[in-house]
Amino acid sequence: MCIRADLQPQTTTIPFARMVRWQRSMNVARNLAIALCLITVAILTNCGVAGPPRPPSLNLPQPPSDLRAMRKGDHVFLAWTVPTATTDGVKLRQPGTTEICRSENQVVKSCAQPVATVAAPPPAKAGQGPPAQQTYTDQLPSSMLENDPAALISYAVSIVNPRGRAAGLSNQVTVPGTFTLAPPSDFRAQVTADGILLSWTGEVQSSDTSGLSHRYRVYRREENSQDEAIAGEMPFGPQRSYLLLDHGFEWEKTYVYRATIVTASHPEGKPETSFEGDDTPPVKVFAHDVFPPAVPAGLQAVFSGAGQQPFIDLTWAPDTEADLAGYNIYRHDAGGAEQKVNSQPVKVPAYRDPTVASGHTYIYSITAVDVRGNESVHSAEATESVP
């Protein structure tokens, strides 16, 4: 086989400018691929798996579920917890206003004509204490009140957002819708040896409407304290003047008393409901004990000591005061000056006097003393002679 000496392998020559452009294109593609990878990693790392889109919140405050009501006289005190979230479960930022809804003898079905509109306070911030409370006091018109023991007045509240929309009414609460009575007059408190005597002028018992009853209630609290206790209650009677003796106090303390009338409704087939009327002006009294115990009675003196050191035994009936500290023993001879025999109060109603001498006649008396040093007058005397 013959090969021509002038034949050489052929090669393709690429222009330099075209090669540069190709290299740049490859760099750009590589950089875009890297950037896309980084973005994908960032999305997967920071956002997780994407969920379905959520609709925008309607910002409707959750209706309160803890509305409370208490009637006092012709006023109704309402209280509830300010909502902190919307019906969508989103944190509530602007609660708007609160409408007070009232209905006579039926449940509140709507709040088309609220009796009042009040601005709702901002909800409490997370971690900064319990949810905020809101209150309102409603004045009952006399035209709504009846003598019917079954009469009721219903309440609910509706919280409206800044756009004038609400999610509905709160829970329903009721108060009696019957008339109340004015508080008693001439209410007074007087300190006596037996306790603090409370007196007032009130209503004469009458033929109350069937299903309604009334009674007086007296409250007591220490001065500078808000803790109250019921000192006593009395039903209406046939008289206009009433007396109540309070024993539930402590001597040497200052107390404040007030009285009111409780109206109770007994509708047939339904549970009893009651509410208080307005209060009397408060009366302050200082329970200062200047009252001595009762005078001891039944003192007897008996000589003993034949063949031994003579002595005289004394016995008497015990006093029953709760603050009794003991007894003092007094003795004197016929025509002599009286002297106290004991140095400390005797705790029991008996005493043995060993400081007697033969040929003398002794005359004894005793007194009772309380823990504040108030001493009774002397008892009747008892006389005994020592042979």
C-alpha positions as CSV (number, residue, x, y, z in Angstrom):
1,M,0.0,0.0,0.0
2,C,1.3,3.4,-0.9
3,I,0.8,6.5,1.2
4,R,1.3,9.9,-0.1
5,A,3.9,11.8,1.7
6,D,2.0,15.1,1.5
7,L,-1.1,13.9,3.5
8,Q,-1.2,15.1,7.2
9,P,-4.0,14.7,9.9
10,Q,-6.5,17.5,9.9
11,T,-7.4,19.6,13.1
12,T,-10.1,22.2,13.8
13,T,-9.1,25.5,15.1
14,I,-11.6,27.4,17.5
15,P,-11.3,31.1,17.6
16,F,-10.0,32.5,21.0
17,A,-12.9,35.0,21.4
18,R,-15.5,32.2,21.1
19,M,-13.7,30.1,23.6
20,V,-13.8,32.9,26.2
21,R,-17.5,33.4,25.7
22,W,-18.1,29.7,26.2
23,Q,-16.1,29.7,29.4
24,R,-18.0,32.6,30.8
25,S,-21.3,30.9,30.0
26,M,-20.2,27.8,31.9
27,N,-19.2,29.9,34.9
28,V,-22.6,31.7,35.0
29,A,-24.5,28.4,34.8
30,R,-22.4,26.9,37.6
31,N,-23.0,30.0,39.8
32,L,-26.7,29.9,39.2
33,A,-26.9,26.2,40.1
34,I,-25.0,26.9,43.4
35,A,-27.3,29.8,44.2
36,L,-30.4,27.7,43.6
37,C,-29.0,25.0,45.9
38,L,-28.3,27.5,48.7
39,I,-31.8,29.0,48.4
40,T,-33.4,25.5,48.5
41,V,-31.4,24.6,51.6
42,A,-32.3,27.9,53.3
43,I,-36.0,27.4,52.7
44,L,-35.9,23.8,53.9
45,T,-33.9,24.8,57.0
46,N,-35.8,27.9,58.1
47,C,-39.4,27.4,57.0
48,G,-40.0,23.6,57.2
49,V,-42.7,22.1,55.2
50,A,-45.1,24.7,54.0
51,G,-48.8,24.3,55.2
52,P,-52.0,25.4,53.7
53,P,-52.6,29.2,53.7
54,R,-54.6,30.5,56.7
55,P,-57.5,33.0,56.1
56,P,-57.2,36.4,57.7
57,S,-58.5,36.7,61.3
58,L,-61.9,38.4,61.7
59,N,-60.7,39.9,65.0
60,L,-63.9,39.0,66.9
61,P,-63.2,38.9,70.7
62,Q,-64.2,35.7,72.4
63,P,-67.4,36.4,74.4
64,P,-66.9,36.3,78.2
65,S,-68.0,33.1,80.0
66,D,-67.8,34.3,83.6
67,L,-70.2,37.2,83.8
68,R,-71.3,37.7,87.5
69,A,-74.1,39.8,89.0
70,M,-75.0,41.0,92.5
71,R,-77.9,43.2,93.4
72,K,-77.7,45.7,96.3
73,G,-80.7,48.0,96.7
74,D,-81.6,49.2,93.2
75,H,-78.1,48.7,91.9
76,V,-76.7,45.7,90.1
77,F,-73.0,45.1,90.1
78,L,-71.6,43.3,87.1
79,A,-68.1,41.9,86.6
80,W,-66.4,39.8,84.0
81,T,-63.0,38.8,82.6
82,V,-61.7,40.8,79.6
83,P,-61.0,38.3,76.7
84,T,-57.4,37.9,75.6
85,A,-58.0,36.1,72.3
86,T,-60.3,36.2,69.2
87,T,-62.6,33.5,68.1
88,D,-59.8,32.4,65.7
89,G,-57.4,31.8,68.5
90,V,-55.4,34.9,67.6
91,K,-54.1,37.2,70.4
92,L,-56.6,40.1,70.8
93,R,-55.0,43.5,70.4
94,Q,-58.0,45.9,70.2
95,P,-61.1,44.7,72.1
96,G,-63.2,47.8,71.2
97,T,-66.2,48.4,73.4
98,T,-68.5,46.4,75.7
99,E,-72.2,46.6,75.5
100,I,-74.3,46.0,78.6
101,C,-77.5,44.0,77.7
102,R,-80.5,43.8,80.0
103,S,-83.9,42.0,79.7
104,E,-86.9,41.8,82.0
105,N,-88.4,38.4,82.9
106,Q,-86.7,36.7,79.9
107,V,-83.3,35.7,78.6
108,V,-81.3,38.3,76.7
109,K,-81.6,37.3,73.0
110,S,-79.8,40.2,71.4
111,C,-78.2,43.5,72.3
112,A,-79.9,45.7,69.8
113,Q,-80.6,48.4,72.5
114,P,-77.8,48.1,75.2
115,V,-78.4,50.0,78.4
116,A,-74.8,51.2,78.4
117,T,-71.6,51.0,76.3
118,V,-68.3,51.1,78.0
119,A,-64.7,51.1,76.7
120,A,-63.0,47.7,77.2
121,P,-59.6,47.9,78.9
122,P,-56.6,46.5,77.0
123,P,-56.1,42.8,77.7
124,A,-53.4,41.8,80.1
125,K,-50.0,41.0,78.4
126,A,-48.8,37.5,78.5
127,G,-46.8,36.7,81.7
128,Q,-47.9,39.9,83.4
129,G,-50.5,38.7,85.9
130,P,-54.1,37.3,85.5
131,P,-56.5,38.5,82.8
132,A,-58.0,42.0,83.4
133,Q,-61.4,42.3,85.1
134,Q,-64.0,44.8,84.1
135,T,-67.0,46.0,86.1
136,Y,-70.2,48.0,85.6
137,T,-72.9,49.2,88.0
138,D,-76.4,49.3,86.6
139,Q,-79.1,51.5,88.1
140,L,-82.5,49.7,88.0
141,P,-85.4,51.9,87.0
142,S,-88.3,51.6,89.4
143,S,-90.6,50.8,86.5
144,M,-88.9,47.4,86.2
145,L,-89.4,46.3,89.8
146,E,-92.5,44.3,90.9
147,N,-94.0,42.6,93.9
148,D,-93.9,39.3,92.1
149,P,-91.5,36.8,93.8
150,A,-90.8,35.2,90.4
151,A,-89.7,38.5,88.8
152,L,-86.2,38.3,87.3
153,I,-83.9,40.6,85.4
154,S,-81.4,39.1,83.0
155,Y,-78.0,40.4,81.9
156,A,-75.4,39.6,79.3
157,V,-72.5,41.6,77.8
158,S,-71.3,41.8,74.2
159,I,-67.8,42.8,73.3
160,V,-67.6,44.7,69.9
161,N,-64.4,45.0,67.9
162,P,-63.3,48.4,66.4
163,R,-65.3,47.6,63.2
164,G,-68.5,47.2,65.2
165,R,-68.8,43.4,65.0
166,A,-69.1,40.9,67.9
167,A,-69.0,37.1,68.2
168,G,-72.1,36.9,70.3
169,L,-73.3,37.3,73.9
170,S,-71.6,36.3,77.1
171,N,-73.2,33.8,79.6
172,Q,-76.5,34.9,81.1
173,V,-77.0,36.0,84.7
174,T,-80.1,36.9,86.6
175,V,-81.0,39.0,89.7
176,P,-84.4,39.3,91.5
177,G,-86.7,41.9,90.0
178,T,-88.8,42.6,93.2
179,F,-89.0,45.8,95.1
180,T,-86.6,46.5,98.0
181,L,-87.3,48.3,101.2
182,A,-85.5,51.3,102.7
183,P,-83.0,50.6,105.4
184,P,-84.0,51.0,109.1
185,S,-83.7,54.4,110.7
186,D,-82.2,55.6,114.0
187,F,-79.6,52.8,113.9
188,R,-77.4,52.9,117.1
189,A,-74.7,50.9,119.0
190,Q,-74.2,51.0,122.7
191,V,-71.6,49.3,124.9
192,T,-73.1,47.4,127.8
193,A,-71.9,44.9,130.4
194,D,-73.6,42.1,128.5
195,G,-72.3,43.1,125.0
196,I,-72.8,45.7,122.3
197,L,-76.5,46.6,122.1
198,L,-77.7,47.5,118.6
199,S,-81.0,49.2,118.2
200,W,-83.1,50.7,115.4
201,T,-86.5,51.7,114.3
202,G,-88.0,49.5,111.6
203,E,-91.0,48.2,109.8
204,V,-94.0,46.6,111.5
205,Q,-94.7,43.1,110.3
206,S,-97.4,43.2,107.7
207,S,-99.1,40.8,105.3
208,D,-96.2,40.4,102.9
209,T,-97.0,39.5,99.3
210,S,-97.2,35.7,99.1
211,G,-93.7,34.3,98.3
212,L,-91.8,37.3,99.7
213,S,-90.3,37.7,103.2
214,H,-88.0,40.3,104.9
215,R,-85.5,40.3,107.7
216,Y,-82.9,42.6,109.2
217,R,-79.2,41.9,108.9
218,V,-76.5,43.6,110.9
219,Y,-72.8,43.6,109.9
220,R,-69.7,44.1,112.1
221,R,-66.1,44.8,111.2
222,E,-63.1,46.1,113.0
223,E,-62.1,49.7,112.2
224,N,-59.4,49.9,109.5
225,S,-60.4,46.4,108.2
226,Q,-62.5,45.3,105.3
227,D,-63.4,41.9,106.7
228,E,-67.0,41.8,107.8
229,A,-69.0,39.3,109.8
230,I,-72.8,39.1,110.3
231,A,-73.4,40.2,113.9
232,G,-77.0,38.9,113.8
233,E,-80.3,38.7,111.9
234,M,-83.9,39.4,113.0
235,P,-87.2,38.8,111.2
236,F,-89.8,41.5,111.0
237,G,-91.9,41.7,114.1
238,P,-95.1,43.4,115.3
239,Q,-93.1,46.3,116.9
240,R,-91.3,49.3,115.5
241,S,-88.3,49.2,117.9
242,Y,-85.7,46.4,117.6
243,L,-82.9,45.3,119.8
244,L,-80.0,43.0,119.0
245,L,-77.2,42.1,121.5
246,D,-73.8,41.3,119.9
247,H,-71.4,39.0,121.8
248,G,-69.0,38.4,118.9
249,F,-66.5,41.2,119.6
250,E,-63.4,41.7,121.7
251,W,-63.0,44.3,124.4
252,E,-60.8,47.4,123.8
253,K,-61.3,47.4,120.1
254,T,-63.2,49.8,117.8
255,Y,-65.9,48.4,115.6
256,V,-68.1,49.7,112.7
257,Y,-71.7,48.4,112.4
258,R,-74.2,48.7,109.6
259,A,-77.7,47.3,109.1
260,T,-79.8,46.4,106.0
261,I,-83.0,44.7,105.0
262,V,-82.8,41.3,103.2
263,T,-85.6,40.6,100.7
264,A,-86.1,36.9,100.0
265,S,-88.2,35.5,97.1
266,H,-89.9,32.1,97.4
267,P,-91.4,31.4,94.0
268,E,-93.4,28.2,93.9
269,G,-91.4,25.3,92.6
270,K,-88.2,27.4,92.3
271,P,-85.2,27.9,94.6
272,E,-85.2,30.9,96.9
273,T,-83.3,34.0,95.9
274,S,-82.5,37.0,98.1
275,F,-80.7,40.3,97.9
276,E,-79.9,43.1,100.3
277,G,-81.3,46.6,100.3
278,D,-79.3,49.8,100.9
279,D,-77.4,50.2,104.2
280,T,-77.9,52.4,107.2
281,P,-75.1,55.0,107.8
282,P,-72.2,53.2,109.6
283,V,-72.0,53.5,113.4
284,K,-68.6,53.3,115.1
285,V,-68.2,52.2,118.7
286,F,-65.2,51.6,121.0
287,A,-65.8,48.4,123.1
288,H,-64.2,49.8,126.3
289,D,-64.7,47.5,129.2
290,V,-65.6,49.4,132.4
291,F,-68.0,46.8,133.7
292,P,-67.0,44.7,136.7
293,P,-68.0,41.0,137.1
294,A,-71.1,40.1,139.0
295,V,-71.0,40.2,142.8
296,P,-70.1,36.8,144.2
297,A,-72.9,35.1,146.2
298,G,-73.3,32.4,148.7
299,L,-70.2,33.1,150.9
300,Q,-69.7,30.7,153.8
301,A,-67.0,30.6,156.5
302,V,-66.3,27.5,158.6
303,F,-63.7,27.1,161.3
304,S,-61.5,24.0,161.6
305,G,-58.4,23.2,163.6
306,A,-59.2,21.4,166.8
307,G,-55.9,19.8,167.9
308,Q,-54.0,21.5,165.1
309,Q,-53.2,24.9,163.7
310,P,-56.5,26.7,163.4
311,F,-57.8,27.9,160.0
312,I,-61.1,29.1,158.4
313,D,-62.3,27.7,155.1
314,L,-64.3,30.0,152.8
315,T,-66.5,28.9,149.9
316,W,-68.9,30.7,147.5
317,A,-70.8,30.3,144.3
318,P,-68.5,30.8,141.2
319,D,-68.9,33.6,138.8
320,T,-69.4,32.7,135.1
321,E,-68.0,35.7,133.2
322,A,-65.7,34.7,130.3
323,D,-63.2,37.4,131.3
324,L,-63.1,36.5,135.0
325,A,-59.5,36.7,136.4
326,G,-60.3,35.6,139.9
327,Y,-61.4,36.7,143.4
328,N,-60.1,39.0,146.2
329,I,-60.6,38.0,149.8
330,Y,-61.2,40.7,152.4
331,R,-61.2,40.3,156.3
332,H,-61.6,42.4,159.3
333,D,-62.3,42.1,163.1
334,A,-65.4,43.5,164.7
335,G,-64.9,47.2,164.5
336,G,-61.5,46.9,162.8
337,A,-60.2,48.1,159.4
338,E,-60.8,45.8,156.4
339,Q,-57.7,44.3,154.7
340,K,-57.2,42.2,151.6
341,V,-55.9,38.8,152.5
342,N,-54.6,37.5,149.1
343,S,-51.8,39.0,147.1
344,Q,-52.9,37.5,143.7
345,P,-56.5,36.8,142.5
346,V,-57.8,33.5,143.7
347,K,-58.7,31.3,140.7
348,V,-61.2,29.0,142.3
349,P,-64.3,29.8,144.5
350,A,-62.6,28.6,147.7
351,Y,-60.0,29.9,150.1
352,R,-58.3,28.7,153.3
353,D,-57.2,31.4,155.8
354,P,-54.5,30.0,158.1
355,T,-53.7,33.4,159.7
356,V,-56.3,33.4,162.4
357,A,-55.8,33.4,166.1
358,S,-57.8,32.0,169.0
359,G,-60.3,34.2,170.7
360,H,-61.0,36.3,167.6
361,T,-64.0,36.8,165.4
362,Y,-63.4,37.4,161.7
363,I,-65.7,39.0,159.2
364,Y,-65.1,38.1,155.5
365,S,-66.3,39.4,152.1
366,I,-65.1,38.7,148.6
367,T,-65.1,40.5,145.2
368,A,-64.7,39.3,141.6
369,V,-62.1,40.9,139.3
370,D,-61.8,40.6,135.5
371,V,-58.7,40.5,133.3
372,R,-58.8,44.3,132.8
373,G,-58.8,45.0,136.6
374,N,-62.5,45.8,136.9
375,E,-63.6,44.8,140.4
376,S,-67.1,44.1,141.7
377,V,-68.5,45.4,144.9
378,H,-68.2,43.3,148.0
379,S,-70.3,40.3,148.6
380,A,-72.5,39.8,151.6
381,E,-70.3,39.2,154.7
382,A,-69.8,35.9,156.5
383,T,-68.7,35.8,160.1
384,E,-66.8,33.0,162.0
385,S,-65.1,32.8,165.4
386,V,-61.9,31.0,166.4
387,P,-62.3,29.4,169.9
